[in-house]
Amino acid sequence: MAVLEFRRAVSARAIPLTVFIDLQAEYAAEGRAYNLTNIGGCLSNCRTLLNECRRLGLPIAHFRQLRPQAFFNTASRFSHWLPEFRPKPSEMVFERSLPSCYSNKEFCALVDSIDSPMIVLAGLTGERACLSTTIDAFHRGHVAVFIADASATRPLSGLSADDSHSAIAKVVSVYGEVTSTREFLDRIATIDPIV
């Protein structure tokens, strides 16, 4: 894990920790059980968000699922990062087997060390990882910002994937903020690049 210094000259809320969740081949592999269809827009927004956070030098964390089962197994190529989302050496990497990012102790320690943390969530999946992480953040008094169009949701019972994602975004809004990639990029546009 890389060690990053958070500037104290400005409010900690002004320096978001952007968390990219489960941008792994398992979700994009056609024919696999966890394949999410129609995620091109989500991945495009994740790419835009990642590139801008990198340009500004903002702290970035990447999460991936690893399990001792057939899916997300470390021995499988499907557990690997999608090529365009491979973390850089200066970025943090965390692993988990449970839905919430807070199930990783090192991540908890990092976030607990930040005054008034703002955690920005993008990636996969809305109904599991993003929702559970937002609820855990809420219970800890942390601010979670869900970038809805930079995430995707599996179809829930009786709903399409799009309707499921809209429903999850409404539930997330009870515990955190829901916004779009464009709105969030406009918000961070006033941050001076960190060198």
Secondary structure as UniProt FT lines:
FT   HELIX           12..14
FT   STRAND          17..21
FT   HELIX           25..28
FT   TURN            30..31
FT   TURN            33..34
FT   HELIX           40..56
FT   STRAND          60..65
FT   TURN            74..75
FT   HELIX           77..79
FT   HELIX           83..85
FT   TURN            89..90
FT   STRAND          92..96
FT   HELIX           101..103
FT   HELIX           105..112
FT   STRAND          118..124
FT   HELIX           126..130
FT   HELIX           131..139
FT   TURN            140..141
FT   STRAND          143..152
FT   TURN            157..158
FT   HELIX           161..175
FT   STRAND          177..179
FT   HELIX           181..188
FT   TURN            189..190
//
